[in-house]
């Protein structure tokens, strides 16, 4: 698998839900093979391709991962 260079991508599309990422991926003109370098704790799933001549990377959470569960306590 080819290693892709993040600096070659100028558009990042964040689609938190898997169903959103599936719909968004259909908007790509071409899907590209390869992957980005990742580090520990990087659980995002990346899809990459091009749209109207621009390189696009899409990031989504793995299926079943919770999101939007932030709790903020305000003290008065």
mmCIF file of the N, C-alpha and C atoms, coordinates in Angstrom:
data_MODEL
# 
_entry.id   MODEL 
# 
loop_
_atom_site.group_PDB 
_atom_site.id 
_atom_site.type_symbol 
_atom_site.label_atom_id 
_atom_site.label_alt_id 
_atom_site.label_comp_id 
_atom_site.label_asym_id 
_atom_site.label_entity_id 
_atom_site.label_seq_id 
_atom_site.pdbx_PDB_ins_code 
_atom_site.Cartn_x 
_atom_site.Cartn_y 
_atom_site.Cartn_z 
_atom_site.occupancy 
_atom_site.B_iso_or_equiv 
_atom_site.pdbx_formal_charge 
_atom_site.auth_seq_id 
_atom_site.auth_comp_id 
_atom_site.auth_asym_id 
_atom_site.auth_atom_id 
_atom_site.pdbx_PDB_model_num 
ATOM 1   N N  . UNK A 1 1  ? 0.851   -1.178 0.000  1.00 0.00 ? 1  UNK A N  1 
ATOM 2   C CA . UNK A 1 1  ? 0.000   0.000  0.000  1.00 0.00 ? 1  UNK A CA 1 
ATOM 3   C C  . UNK A 1 1  ? 0.896   1.239  0.000  1.00 0.00 ? 1  UNK A C  1 
ATOM 4   N N  . UNK A 1 2  ? 0.619   2.137  -0.880 1.00 0.00 ? 2  UNK A N  1 
ATOM 5   C CA . UNK A 1 2  ? 1.394   3.376  -0.981 1.00 0.00 ? 2  UNK A CA 1 
ATOM 6   C C  . UNK A 1 2  ? 1.102   4.294  0.200  1.00 0.00 ? 2  UNK A C  1 
ATOM 7   N N  . UNK A 1 3  ? 2.133   4.996  0.654  1.00 0.00 ? 3  UNK A N  1 
ATOM 8   C CA . UNK A 1 3  ? 1.950   5.986  1.713  1.00 0.00 ? 3  UNK A CA 1 
ATOM 9   C C  . UNK A 1 3  ? 1.646   7.326  1.066  1.00 0.00 ? 3  UNK A C  1 
ATOM 10  N N  . UNK A 1 4  ? 0.520   7.907  1.436  1.00 0.00 ? 4  UNK A N  1 
ATOM 11  C CA . UNK A 1 4  ? 0.110   9.196  0.870  1.00 0.00 ? 4  UNK A CA 1 
ATOM 12  C C  . UNK A 1 4  ? 0.709   10.330 1.686  1.00 0.00 ? 4  UNK A C  1 
ATOM 13  N N  . UNK A 1 5  ? 0.933   11.449 1.042  1.00 0.00 ? 5  UNK A N  1 
ATOM 14  C CA . UNK A 1 5  ? 1.505   12.618 1.701  1.00 0.00 ? 5  UNK A CA 1 
ATOM 15  C C  . UNK A 1 5  ? 0.389   13.592 2.075  1.00 0.00 ? 5  UNK A C  1 
ATOM 16  N N  . UNK A 1 6  ? 0.198   13.855 3.383  1.00 0.00 ? 6  UNK A N  1 
ATOM 17  C CA . UNK A 1 6  ? -0.856  14.778 3.814  1.00 0.00 ? 6  UNK A CA 1 
ATOM 18  C C  . UNK A 1 6  ? -0.753  16.155 3.163  1.00 0.00 ? 6  UNK A C  1 
ATOM 19  N N  . UNK A 1 7  ? 0.451   16.620 2.872  1.00 0.00 ? 7  UNK A N  1 
ATOM 20  C CA . UNK A 1 7  ? 0.604   17.953 2.282  1.00 0.00 ? 7  UNK A CA 1 
ATOM 21  C C  . UNK A 1 7  ? 0.060   18.037 0.857  1.00 0.00 ? 7  UNK A C  1 
ATOM 22  N N  . UNK A 1 8  ? -0.258  16.904 0.240  1.00 0.00 ? 8  UNK A N  1 
ATOM 23  C CA . UNK A 1 8  ? -0.855  16.906 -1.098 1.00 0.00 ? 8  UNK A CA 1 
ATOM 24  C C  . UNK A 1 8  ? -2.374  17.093 -1.065 1.00 0.00 ? 8  UNK A C  1 
ATOM 25  N N  . UNK A 1 9  ? -2.940  17.174 0.137  1.00 0.00 ? 9  UNK A N  1 
ATOM 26  C CA . UNK A 1 9  ? -4.389  17.278 0.283  1.00 0.00 ? 9  UNK A CA 1 
ATOM 27  C C  . UNK A 1 9  ? -4.746  18.631 0.857  1.00 0.00 ? 9  UNK A C  1 
ATOM 28  N N  . UNK A 1 10 ? -5.659  19.337 0.180  1.00 0.00 ? 10 UNK A N  1 
ATOM 29  C CA . UNK A 1 10 ? -6.021  20.683 0.625  1.00 0.00 ? 10 UNK A CA 1 
ATOM 30  C C  . UNK A 1 10 ? -7.442  20.738 1.190  1.00 0.00 ? 10 UNK A C  1 
ATOM 31  N N  . UNK A 1 11 ? -8.194  19.656 1.052  1.00 0.00 ? 11 UNK A N  1 
ATOM 32  C CA . UNK A 1 11 ? -9.572  19.645 1.547  1.00 0.00 ? 11 UNK A CA 1 
ATOM 33  C C  . UNK A 1 11 ? -9.750  18.444 2.469  1.00 0.00 ? 11 UNK A C  1 
ATOM 34  N N  . UNK A 1 12 ? -10.255 18.704 3.679  1.00 0.00 ? 12 UNK A N  1 
ATOM 35  C CA . UNK A 1 12 ? -10.567 17.642 4.634  1.00 0.00 ? 12 UNK A CA 1 
ATOM 36  C C  . UNK A 1 12 ? -12.071 17.678 4.874  1.00 0.00 ? 12 UNK A C  1 
ATOM 37  N N  . UNK A 1 13 ? -12.696 16.565 4.699  1.00 0.00 ? 13 UNK A N  1 
ATOM 38  C CA . UNK A 1 13 ? -14.139 16.439 4.886  1.00 0.00 ? 13 UNK A CA 1 
ATOM 39  C C  . UNK A 1 13 ? -14.335 15.530 6.090  1.00 0.00 ? 13 UNK A C  1 
ATOM 40  N N  . UNK A 1 14 ? -14.922 16.051 7.160  1.00 0.00 ? 14 UNK A N  1 
ATOM 41  C CA . UNK A 1 14 ? -15.152 15.268 8.366  1.00 0.00 ? 14 UNK A CA 1 
ATOM 42  C C  . UNK A 1 14 ? -16.607 14.807 8.361  1.00 0.00 ? 14 UNK A C  1 
ATOM 43  N N  . UNK A 1 15 ? -16.768 13.498 8.365  1.00 0.00 ? 15 UNK A N  1 
ATOM 44  C CA . UNK A 1 15 ? -18.097 12.884 8.367  1.00 0.00 ? 15 UNK A CA 1 
ATOM 45  C C  . UNK A 1 15 ? -18.148 11.934 9.564  1.00 0.00 ? 15 UNK A C  1 
ATOM 46  N N  . UNK A 1 16 ? -18.646 12.382 10.715 1.00 0.00 ? 16 UNK A N  1 
ATOM 47  C CA . UNK A 1 16 ? -18.595 11.564 11.926 1.00 0.00 ? 16 UNK A CA 1 
ATOM 48  C C  . UNK A 1 16 ? -19.314 10.223 11.821 1.00 0.00 ? 16 UNK A C  1 
ATOM 49  N N  . UNK A 1 17 ? -20.412 10.168 11.112 1.00 0.00 ? 17 UNK A N  1 
ATOM 50  C CA . UNK A 1 17 ? -21.183 8.931  11.012 1.00 0.00 ? 17 UNK A CA 1 
ATOM 51  C C  . UNK A 1 17 ? -20.776 8.142  9.773  1.00 0.00 ? 17 UNK A C  1 
ATOM 52  N N  . UNK A 1 18 ? -20.777 6.833  9.905  1.00 0.00 ? 18 UNK A N  1 
ATOM 53  C CA . UNK A 1 18 ? -20.414 5.968  8.783  1.00 0.00 ? 18 UNK A CA 1 
ATOM 54  C C  . UNK A 1 18 ? -21.320 6.205  7.573  1.00 0.00 ? 18 UNK A C  1 
ATOM 55  N N  . UNK A 1 19 ? -22.603 6.395  7.806  1.00 0.00 ? 19 UNK A N  1 
ATOM 56  C CA . UNK A 1 19 ? -23.543 6.601  6.700  1.00 0.00 ? 19 UNK A CA 1 
ATOM 57  C C  . UNK A 1 19 ? -23.246 7.914  5.958  1.00 0.00 ? 19 UNK A C  1 
ATOM 58  N N  . UNK A 1 20 ? -22.800 8.940  6.700  1.00 0.00 ? 20 UNK A N  1 
ATOM 59  C CA . UNK A 1 20 ? -22.405 10.200 6.058  1.00 0.00 ? 20 UNK A CA 1 
ATOM 60  C C  . UNK A 1 20 ? -21.170 9.994  5.188  1.00 0.00 ? 20 UNK A C  1 
ATOM 61  N N  . UNK A 1 21 ? -20.214 9.232  5.691  1.00 0.00 ? 21 UNK A N  1 
ATOM 62  C CA . UNK A 1 21 ? -18.985 8.976  4.935  1.00 0.00 ? 21 UNK A CA 1 
ATOM 63  C C  . UNK A 1 21 ? -19.281 8.188  3.668  1.00 0.00 ? 21 UNK A C  1 
ATOM 64  N N  . UNK A 1 22 ? -20.206 7.237  3.753  1.00 0.00 ? 22 UNK A N  1 
ATOM 65  C CA . UNK A 1 22 ? -20.576 6.467  2.565  1.00 0.00 ? 22 UNK A CA 1 
ATOM 66  C C  . UNK A 1 22 ? -21.188 7.364  1.501  1.00 0.00 ? 22 UNK A C  1 
ATOM 67  N N  . UNK A 1 23 ? -22.079 8.239  1.910  1.00 0.00 ? 23 UNK A N  1 
ATOM 68  C CA . UNK A 1 23 ? -22.701 9.166  0.959  1.00 0.00 ? 23 UNK A CA 1 
ATOM 69  C C  . UNK A 1 23 ? -21.667 10.117 0.373  1.00 0.00 ? 23 UNK A C  1 
ATOM 70  N N  . UNK A 1 24 ? -20.787 10.645 1.223  1.00 0.00 ? 24 UNK A N  1 
ATOM 71  C CA . UNK A 1 24 ? -19.770 11.590 0.758  1.00 0.00 ? 24 UNK A CA 1 
ATOM 72  C C  . UNK A 1 24 ? -18.807 10.935 -0.218 1.00 0.00 ? 24 UNK A C  1 
ATOM 73  N N  . UNK A 1 25 ? -18.475 9.660  0.009  1.00 0.00 ? 25 UNK A N  1 
ATOM 74  C CA . UNK A 1 25 ? -17.519 8.991  -0.875 1.00 0.00 ? 25 UNK A CA 1 
ATOM 75  C C  . UNK A 1 25 ? -18.044 8.870  -2.304 1.00 0.00 ? 25 UNK A C  1 
ATOM 76  N N  . UNK A 1 26 ? -19.360 8.869  -2.472 1.00 0.00 ? 26 UNK A N  1 
ATOM 77  C CA . UNK A 1 26 ? -19.940 8.804  -3.811 1.00 0.00 ? 26 UNK A CA 1 
ATOM 78  C C  . UNK A 1 26 ? -19.763 10.114 -4.584 1.00 0.00 ? 26 UNK A C  1 
ATOM 79  N N  . UNK A 1 27 ? -19.382 11.160 -3.887 1.00 0.00 ? 27 UNK A N  1 
ATOM 80  C CA . UNK A 1 27 ? -19.175 12.445 -4.552 1.00 0.00 ? 27 UNK A CA 1 
ATOM 81  C C  . UNK A 1 27 ? -17.763 12.587 -5.121 1.00 0.00 ? 27 UNK A C  1 
ATOM 82  N N  . UNK A 1 28 ? -16.872 11.662 -4.764 1.00 0.00 ? 28 UNK A N  1 
ATOM 83  C CA . UNK A 1 28 ? -15.506 11.714 -5.291 1.00 0.00 ? 28 UNK A CA 1 
ATOM 84  C C  . UNK A 1 28 ? -15.508 11.332 -6.765 1.00 0.00 ? 28 UNK A C  1 
ATOM 85  N N  . UNK A 1 29 ? -14.708 12.037 -7.557 1.00 0.00 ? 29 UNK A N  1 
ATOM 86  C CA . UNK A 1 29 ? -14.547 11.674 -8.964 1.00 0.00 ? 29 UNK A CA 1 
ATOM 87  C C  . UNK A 1 29 ? -13.730 10.395 -9.090 1.00 0.00 ? 29 UNK A C  1 
ATOM 88  N N  . UNK A 1 30 ? -12.695 10.268 -8.271 1.00 0.00 ? 30 UNK A N  1 
ATOM 89  C CA . UNK A 1 30 ? -11.832 9.086  -8.262 1.00 0.00 ? 30 UNK A CA 1 
ATOM 90  C C  . UNK A 1 30 ? -11.463 8.769  -6.824 1.00 0.00 ? 30 UNK A C  1 
ATOM 91  N N  . UNK A 1 31 ? -11.443 7.494  -6.482 1.00 0.00 ? 31 UNK A N  1 
ATOM 92  C CA . UNK A 1 31 ? -10.945 7.059  -5.179 1.00 0.00 ? 31 UNK A CA 1 
ATOM 93  C C  . UNK A 1 31 ? -9.509  6.603  -5.385 1.00 0.00 ? 31 UNK A C  1 
ATOM 94  N N  . UNK A 1 32 ? -8.636  6.975  -4.458 1.00 0.00 ? 32 UNK A N  1 
ATOM 95  C CA . UNK A 1 32 ? -7.223  6.671  -4.585 1.00 0.00 ? 32 UNK A CA 1 
ATOM 96  C C  . UNK A 1 32 ? -6.812  5.587  -3.602 1.00 0.00 ? 32 UNK A C  1 
ATOM 97  N N  . UNK A 1 33 ? -5.875  4.754  -4.020 1.00 0.00 ? 33 UNK A N  1 
ATOM 98  C CA . UNK A 1 33 ? -5.345  3.701  -3.154 1.00 0.00 ? 33 UNK A CA 1 
ATOM 99  C C  . UNK A 1 33 ? -4.230  4.276  -2.292 1.00 0.00 ? 33 UNK A C  1 
ATOM 100 N N  . UNK A 1 34 ? -3.952  3.627  -1.184 1.00 0.00 ? 34 UNK A N  1 
ATOM 101 C CA . UNK A 1 34 ? -2.873  4.068  -0.309 1.00 0.00 ? 34 UNK A CA 1 
ATOM 102 C C  . UNK A 1 34 ? -3.406  4.460  1.049  1.00 0.00 ? 34 UNK A C  1 
ATOM 103 N N  . UNK A 1 35 ? -2.507  4.903  1.908  1.00 0.00 ? 35 UNK A N  1 
ATOM 104 C CA . UNK A 1 35 ? -2.897  5.294  3.249  1.00 0.00 ? 35 UNK A CA 1 
ATOM 105 C C  . UNK A 1 35 ? -2.000  6.386  3.787  1.00 0.00 ? 35 UNK A C  1 
ATOM 106 N N  . UNK A 1 36 ? -2.449  7.019  4.862  1.00 0.00 ? 36 UNK A N  1 
ATOM 107 C CA . UNK A 1 36 ? -1.688  8.081  5.514  1.00 0.00 ? 36 UNK A CA 1 
ATOM 108 C C  . UNK A 1 36 ? -0.940  7.517  6.706  1.00 0.00 ? 36 UNK A C  1 
ATOM 109 N N  . UNK A 1 37 ? 0.191   8.125  7.053  1.00 0.00 ? 37 UNK A N  1 
ATOM 110 C CA . UNK A 1 37 ? 0.860   7.719  8.283  1.00 0.00 ? 37 UNK A CA 1 
ATOM 111 C C  . UNK A 1 37 ? -0.042  8.035  9.474  1.00 0.00 ? 37 UNK A C  1 
ATOM 112 N N  . UNK A 1 38 ? -0.179  7.100  10.399 1.00 0.00 ? 38 UNK A N  1 
ATOM 113 C CA . UNK A 1 38 ? -1.013  7.305  11.585 1.00 0.00 ? 38 UNK A CA 1 
ATOM 114 C C  . UNK A 1 38 ? -0.202  6.989  12.833 1.00 0.00 ? 38 UNK A C  1 
ATOM 115 N N  . UNK A 1 39 ? -0.702  7.477  13.950 1.00 0.00 ? 39 UNK A N  1 
ATOM 116 C CA . UNK A 1 39 ? -0.037  7.253  15.224 1.00 0.00 ? 39 UNK A CA 1 
ATOM 117 C C  . UNK A 1 39 ? -0.945  6.522  16.190 1.00 0.00 ? 39 UNK A C  1 
ATOM 118 N N  . UNK A 1 40 ? -0.422  6.204  17.366 1.00 0.00 ? 40 UNK A N  1 
ATOM 119 C CA . UNK A 1 40 ? -1.226  5.526  18.383 1.00 0.00 ? 40 UNK A CA 1 
ATOM 120 C C  . UNK A 1 40 ? -2.462  6.358  18.739 1.00 0.00 ? 40 UNK A C  1 
ATOM 121 N N  . UNK A 1 41 ? -3.605  5.697  18.856 1.00 0.00 ? 41 UNK A N  1 
ATOM 122 C CA . UNK A 1 41 ? -4.844  6.378  19.225 1.00 0.00 ? 41 UNK A CA 1 
ATOM 123 C C  . UNK A 1 41 ? -5.553  7.043  18.065 1.00 0.00 ? 41 UNK A C  1 
ATOM 124 N N  . UNK A 1 42 ? -5.003  6.941  16.873 1.00 0.00 ? 42 UNK A N  1 
ATOM 125 C CA . UNK A 1 42 ? -5.644  7.525  15.695 1.00 0.00 ? 42 UNK A CA 1 
ATOM 126 C C  . UNK A 1 42 ? -6.628  6.500  15.151 1.00 0.00 ? 42 UNK A C  1 
ATOM 127 N N  . UNK A 1 43 ? -7.885  6.608  15.586 1.00 0.00 ? 43 UNK A N  1 
ATOM 128 C CA . UNK A 1 43 ? -8.895  5.616  15.240 1.00 0.00 ? 43 UNK A CA 1 
ATOM 129 C C  . UNK A 1 43 ? -9.738  5.991  14.026 1.00 0.00 ? 43 UNK A C  1 
ATOM 130 N N  . UNK A 1 44 ? -9.455  7.126  13.420 1.00 0.00 ? 44 UNK A N  1 
ATOM 131 C CA . UNK A 1 44 ? -10.250 7.554  12.271 1.00 0.00 ? 44 UNK A CA 1 
ATOM 132 C C  . UNK A 1 44 ? -10.061 6.597  11.098 1.00 0.00 ? 44 UNK A C  1 
ATOM 133 N N  . UNK A 1 45 ? -11.104 6.494  10.295 1.00 0.00 ? 45 UNK A N  1 
ATOM 134 C CA . UNK A 1 45 ? -11.015 5.780  9.026  1.00 0.00 ? 45 UNK A CA 1 
ATOM 135 C C  . UNK A 1 45 ? -10.926 6.845  7.948  1.00 0.00 ? 45 UNK A C  1 
ATOM 136 N N  . UNK A 1 46 ? -9.921  6.742  7.100  1.00 0.00 ? 46 UNK A N  1 
ATOM 137 C CA . UNK A 1 46 ? -9.697  7.748  6.063  1.00 0.00 ? 46 UNK A CA 1 
ATOM 138 C C  . UNK A 1 46 ? -10.047 7.184  4.695  1.00 0.00 ? 46 UNK A C  1 
ATOM 139 N N  . UNK A 1 47 ? -10.712 8.013  3.906  1.00 0.00 ? 47 UNK A N  1 
ATOM 140 C CA . UNK A 1 47 ? -10.944 7.738  2.493  1.00 0.00 ? 47 UNK A CA 1 
ATOM 141 C C  . UNK A 1 47 ? -10.336 8.905  1.734  1.00 0.00 ? 47 UNK A C  1 
ATOM 142 N N  . UNK A 1 48 ? -9.811  8.651  0.577  1.00 0.00 ? 48 UNK A N  1 
ATOM 143 C CA . UNK A 1 48 ? -9.154  9.731  -0.157 1.00 0.00 ? 48 UNK A CA 1 
ATOM 144 C C  . UNK A 1 48 ? -9.394  9.574  -1.646 1.00 0.00 ? 48 UNK A C  1 
ATOM 145 N N  . UNK A 1 49 ? -9.415  10.712 -2.283 1.00 0.00 ? 49 UNK A N  1 
ATOM 146 C CA . UNK A 1 49 ? -9.627  10.736 -3.724 1.00 0.00 ? 49 UNK A CA 1 
ATOM 147 C C  . UNK A 1 49 ? -9.535  12.162 -4.221 1.00 0.00 ? 49 UNK A C  1 
ATOM 148 N N  . UNK A 1 50 ? -10.165 12.394 -5.368 1.00 0.00 ? 50 UNK A N  1 
ATOM 149 C CA . UNK A 1 50 ? -10.178 13.762 -5.879 1.00 0.00 ? 50 UNK A CA 1 
ATOM 150 C C  . UNK A 1 50 ? -11.575 14.133 -6.336 1.00 0.00 ? 50 UNK A C  1 
ATOM 151 N N  . UNK A 1 51 ? -11.816 15.435 -6.301 1.00 0.00 ? 51 UNK A N  1 
ATOM 152 C CA . UNK A 1 51 ? -13.098 15.992 -6.674 1.00 0.00 ? 51 UNK A CA 1 
ATOM 153 C C  . UNK A 1 51 ? -12.821 17.292 -7.417 1.00 0.00 ? 51 UNK A C  1 
ATOM 154 N N  . UNK A 1 52 ? -13.245 17.375 -8.660 1.00 0.00 ? 52 UNK A N  1 
ATOM 155 C CA . UNK A 1 52 ? -13.043 18.578 -9.483 1.00 0.00 ? 52 UNK A CA 1 
ATOM 156 C C  . UNK A 1 52 ? -11.569 19.005 -9.495 1.00 0.00 ? 52 UNK A C  1 
ATOM 157 N N  . UNK A 1 53 ? -10.658 18.034 -9.521 1.00 0.00 ? 53 UNK A N  1 
ATOM 158 C CA . UNK A 1 53 ? -9.231  18.334 -9.597 1.00 0.00 ? 53 UNK A CA 1 
ATOM 159 C C  . UNK A 1 53 ? -8.565  18.631 -8.263 1.00 0.00 ? 53 UNK A C  1 
ATOM 160 N N  . UNK A 1 54 ? -9.280  18.553 -7.159 1.00 0.00 ? 54 UNK A N  1 
ATOM 161 C CA . UNK A 1 54 ? -8.718  18.815 -5.835 1.00 0.00 ? 54 UNK A CA 1 
ATOM 162 C C  . UNK A 1 54 ? -8.612  17.506 -5.056 1.00 0.00 ? 54 UNK A C  1 
ATOM 163 N N  . UNK A 1 55 ? -7.482  17.299 -4.396 1.00 0.00 ? 55 UNK A N  1 
ATOM 164 C CA . UNK A 1 55 ? -7.326  16.121 -3.547 1.00 0.00 ? 55 UNK A CA 1 
ATOM 165 C C  . UNK A 1 55 ? -8.145  16.316 -2.277 1.00 0.00 ? 55 UNK A C  1 
ATOM 166 N N  . UNK A 1 56 ? -8.912  15.281 -1.929 1.00 0.00 ? 56 UNK A N  1 
ATOM 167 C CA . UNK A 1 56 ? -9.817  15.341 -0.780 1.00 0.00 ? 56 UNK A CA 1 
ATOM 168 C C  . UNK A 1 56 ? -9.561  14.126 0.110  1.00 0.00 ? 56 UNK A C  1 
ATOM 169 N N  . UNK A 1 57 ? -9.492  14.350 1.401  1.00 0.00 ? 57 UNK A N  1 
ATOM 170 C CA . UNK A 1 57 ? -9.441  13.249 2.363  1.00 0.00 ? 57 UNK A CA 1 
ATOM 171 C C  . UNK A 1 57 ? -10.665 13.358 3.257  1.00 0.00 ? 57 UNK A C  1 
ATOM 172 N N  . UNK A 1 58 ? -11.317 12.217 3.476  1.00 0.00 ? 58 UNK A N  1 
ATOM 173 C CA . UNK A 1 58 ? -12.493 12.168 4.339  1.00 0.00 ? 58 UNK A CA 1 
ATOM 174 C C  . UNK A 1 58 ? -12.135 11.362 5.584  1.00 0.00 ? 58 UNK A C  1 
ATOM 175 N N  . UNK A 1 59 ? -12.557 11.848 6.730  1.00 0.00 ? 59 UNK A N  1 
ATOM 176 C CA . UNK A 1 59 ? -12.292 11.167 7.996  1.00 0.00 ? 59 UNK A CA 1 
ATOM 177 C C  . UNK A 1 59 ? -13.613 10.843 8.670  1.00 0.00 ? 59 UNK A C  1 
ATOM 178 N N  . UNK A 1 60 ? -13.722 9.631  9.196  1.00 0.00 ? 60 UNK A N  1 
ATOM 179 C CA . UNK A 1 60 ? -14.917 9.218  9.914  1.00 0.00 ? 60 UNK A CA 1 
ATOM 180 C C  . UNK A 1 60 ? -14.516 8.320  11.073 1.00 0.00 ? 60 UNK A C  1 
ATOM 181 N N  . UNK A 1 61 ? -15.398 8.186  12.052 1.00 0.00 ? 61 UNK A N  1 
ATOM 182 C CA . UNK A 1 61 ? -15.170 7.275  13.169 1.00 0.00 ? 61 UNK A CA 1 
ATOM 183 C C  . UNK A 1 61 ? -15.455 5.849  12.711 1.00 0.00 ? 61 UNK A C  1 
ATOM 184 N N  . UNK A 1 62 ? -14.831 4.871  13.335 1.00 0.00 ? 62 UNK A N  1 
ATOM 185 C CA . UNK A 1 62 ? -15.186 3.478  13.044 1.00 0.00 ? 62 UNK A CA 1 
ATOM 186 C C  . UNK A 1 62 ? -16.639 3.212  13.443 1.00 0.00 ? 62 UNK A C  1 
ATOM 187 N N  . UNK A 1 63 ? -17.271 2.264  12.793 1.00 0.00 ? 63 UNK A N  1 
ATOM 188 C CA . UNK A 1 63 ? -18.658 1.909  13.107 1.00 0.00 ? 63 UNK A CA 1 
ATOM 189 C C  . UNK A 1 63 ? -18.788 1.546  14.577 1.00 0.00 ? 63 UNK A C  1 
ATOM 190 N N  . UNK A 1 64 ? -19.795 2.097  15.233 1.00 0.00 ? 64 UNK A N  1 
ATOM 191 C CA . UNK A 1 64 ? -20.060 1.783  16.631 1.00 0.00 ? 64 UNK A CA 1 
ATOM 192 C C  . UNK A 1 64 ? -19.340 2.648  17.643 1.00 0.00 ? 64 UNK A C  1 
ATOM 193 N N  . UNK A 1 65 ? -18.422 3.499  17.198 1.00 0.00 ? 65 UNK A N  1 
ATOM 194 C CA . UNK A 1 65 ? -17.712 4.356  18.151 1.00 0.00 ? 65 UNK A CA 1 
ATOM 195 C C  . UNK A 1 65 ? -18.618 5.501  18.574 1.00 0.00 ? 65 UNK A C  1 
ATOM 196 N N  . UNK A 1 66 ? -18.621 5.789  19.873 1.00 0.00 ? 66 UNK A N  1 
ATOM 197 C CA . UNK A 1 66 ? -19.451 6.875  20.388 1.00 0.00 ? 66 UNK A CA 1 
ATOM 198 C C  . UNK A 1 66 ? -18.858 8.219  20.003 1.00 0.00 ? 66 UNK A C  1 
ATOM 199 N N  . UNK A 1 67 ? -19.718 9.185  19.869 1.00 0.00 ? 67 UNK A N  1 
ATOM 200 C CA . UNK A 1 67 ? -19.295 10.548 19.572 1.00 0.00 ? 67 UNK A CA 1 
ATOM 201 C C  . UNK A 1 67 ? -20.276 11.487 20.246 1.00 0.00 ? 67 UNK A C  1 
ATOM 202 N N  . UNK A 1 68 ? -19.866 12.720 20.456 1.00 0.00 ? 68 UNK A N  1 
ATOM 203 C CA . UNK A 1 68 ? -20.754 13.723 21.027 1.00 0.00 ? 68 UNK A CA 1 
ATOM 204 C C  . UNK A 1 68 ? -21.154 13.452 22.450 1.00 0.00 ? 68 UNK A C  1 
ATOM 205 N N  . UNK A 1 69 ? -20.273 12.817 23.215 1.00 0.00 ? 69 UNK A N  1 
ATOM 206 C CA . UNK A 1 69 ? -20.612 12.471 24.589 1.00 0.00 ? 69 UNK A CA 1 
ATOM 207 C C  . UNK A 1 69 ? -19.870 13.342 25.595 1.00 0.00 ? 69 UNK A C  1 
ATOM 208 N N  . UNK A 1 70 ? -19.541 14.530 25.210 1.00 0.00 ? 70 UNK A N  1 
ATOM 209 C CA . UNK A 1 70 ? -18.791 15.429 26.092 1.00 0.00 ? 70 UNK A CA 1 
ATOM 210 C C  . UNK A 1 70 ? -19.718 15.950 27.194 1.00 0.00 ? 70 UNK A C  1 
ATOM 211 N N  . UNK A 1 71 ? -19.221 15.951 28.404 1.00 0.00 ? 71 UNK A N  1 
ATOM 212 C CA . UNK A 1 71 ? -19.986 16.453 29.542 1.00 0.00 ? 71 UNK A CA 1 
ATOM 213 C C  . UNK A 1 71 ? -19.193 17.614 30.143 1.00 0.00 ? 71 UNK A C  1 
ATOM 214 N N  . UNK A 1 72 ? -19.842 18.736 30.291 1.00 0.00 ? 72 UNK A N  1 
ATOM 215 C CA . UNK A 1 72 ? -19.193 19.914 30.855 1.00 0.00 ? 72 UNK A CA 1 
ATOM 216 C C  . UNK A 1 72 ? -19.926 20.285 32.132 1.00 0.00 ? 72 UNK A C  1 
ATOM 217 N N  . UNK A 1 73 ? -19.191 20.412 33.213 1.00 0.00 ? 73 UNK A N  1 
ATOM 218 C CA . UNK A 1 73 ? -19.790 20.814 34.489 1.00 0.00 ? 73 UNK A CA 1 
ATOM 219 C C  . UNK A 1 73 ? -19.433 22.276 34.728 1.00 0.00 ? 73 UNK A C  1 
ATOM 220 N N  . UNK A 1 74 ? -20.437 23.080 34.961 1.00 0.00 ? 74 UNK A N  1 
ATOM 221 C CA . UNK A 1 74 ? -20.227 24.510 35.232 1.00 0.00 ? 74 UNK A CA 1 
ATOM 222 C C  . UNK A 1 74 ? -20.486 24.737 36.725 1.00 0.00 ? 74 UNK A C  1 
ATOM 223 N N  . UNK A 1 75 ? -19.508 25.296 37.371 1.00 0.00 ? 75 UNK A N  1 
ATOM 224 C CA . UNK A 1 75 ? -19.665 25.579 38.795 1.00 0.00 ? 75 UNK A CA 1 
ATOM 225 C C  . UNK A 1 75 ? -20.125 27.015 38.972 1.00 0.00 ? 75 UNK A C  1 
ATOM 226 N N  . UNK A 1 76 ? -21.084 27.196 39.855 1.00 0.00 ? 76 UNK A N  1 
ATOM 227 C CA . UNK A 1 76 ? -21.581 28.548 40.119 1.00 0.00 ? 76 UNK A CA 1 
ATOM 228 C C  . UNK A 1 76 ? -21.222 28.994 41.505 1.00 0.00 ? 76 UNK A C  1 
# 
